[in-house]
Amino acid sequence: MTHVARRHRLDPAQARAAAAVASVDPLVVVEGAAGAGKTTMLAAAIEAAAAHGRATRVVTPTKKAADVTHQELGVAADSVAKLVHEHGWRWNRDGVWTQLAVGEIDPATDAPYTGPAASARFARGERIVVDEAGMLDQDTALALLTVADEHGATLALVGDRAQLAAIGRGGVLDMAVELLPRVHSMTAVHRFTDPAYAALTVQMRRGEHPESLFDRLHALGLVVMHESPNALHDALAREWCDGNAITVATNDEARELNTRIRDERVRAGHVDDQLTATGSDGLSIGRGDVIQTRQNDSAVHVANRQTWIVQSVGGDGAVWAKEHTSSWRQRTVRLPAEYVAEHTHLAYASTAYGMQGATVRESHTILGDVMDAAGVYVGMTRGRDSNRLHLVAGDLDDAREQVVLATERDRADRGLTRATIAARESVRGLATSTDERRREARLPDGTSFGRDSTTRSTPEVGLSR
């Protein structure tokens, strides 16, 4: 492993993580800060495992991330959902998540299930790496663990609990951390050109001392205050250029900003507004627009949250678009009019879920009333050269308070234990006089409930997000 680590120029933490992923341990967890070089680490781990005759398969919670992984690492990669679907996992007609046996009728096709395709079958001892594992939901994780156990495969979870959580019941990465005696952490940040900012992102990730965080951001010139939302949107519309990323909190805010940016690009002659199609957001799409596809479609060869640059629009509303990526392999696809209308929209600005995993030259994050700590962290770690935080504020004190409040809105899914502690803290001091006299109440099953209740843990139930 030493010579592989040297060839890939791994730092000590990366080298230890790569060795763990390349090992035969049944379960490995690697946490890496944004920009810590997880892809470089995985490349070294895959090479080291191959030298010992062991195969590695990378899966991700999204098809888009899997496509990026395949391009960057040159290994088989797909979404976790597709892999477990190949192995027979289905939601049946009663809404129950079960695994089909070979020969059973598949409720999706009404035909007998014939087993996984050859490309989805595992070699004995194969390592399954789940990248962006913090976004893995519990149902899919259960299916994957079952499949891995059935076929003698091992599992490595690679992710960051400070970034975005699963859509659905999450906390998988947190649960895995609690199961293991050791978690491999990568906190040395390599993405950013400014070492001072790299160190600042580590503080941002921990969520500690938000007032100090704000002051350091401001001292670096990375806090941009605007007098109104209109002024903020107008400024970003004028400044937008290809290679920028703009992160917002909501789809409505993304739609408004996309409208402003597109209008500016039409006026500048960069976008054609004569022959257009209409996207799922109700906005026009013309040649030169940056768009995002929002549904996996193997027939069209697109994935959810992939971004594209429109090359032309047909008279029937179909769109020809080139993949918006730094890779030399930029595919061109034809998006049928129906797909454009239902599953495609402008993508100059996007929510954090559309941005996680991206690396760009310059990033802008808009801090609003509902932007949370994970969203700020994701948005403020996309840009190699520059990451700026935009907000509407009257003065520095107002701006500082908004950053502190956003830091306290921590929606990253840290699992059941952290959620239970947060819930208890949120109701502390709200007990009635009757509760105070009792000091302790009990549910019918004997579970202690109250401020002095420490004798029994909270029942293990899934947390919906």
Secondary structure by P-SEA (a helix, b strand, c coil): caaaaaaacccaaaaaaaaaaaccccbbbbbbcccccaaaaaaaaaaaaaaacbbbbbbcccaaaaaaaaaacccbbbbaaaaaaaaccccccccbbbbbccccccccccccccccccccccccbbbbbbcccccccaaaaaaaaaaaaacbbbbbbbbcccccccccccaaaaaaaaaccbbbbbccccccccaaaaaaaaaaaaccaaaaaaaaaaaaccbbbbccaaaaaaaaaaaccccbbbbbccaaaaaaaaaaaaaaaaaaccccccbbbbccccccccccbbbbbccccccccccccbbbbbcccccccbbbbcccccccbbbbbbbccccccccccccccccccccccccccbbbbbbcccccaaaaaaaaaccccbbbbbbbcccaaaaaaaaaaaaacccccccaaaaaaaaaaaacccccaaaaaaccccccccccccccccccccccccccc
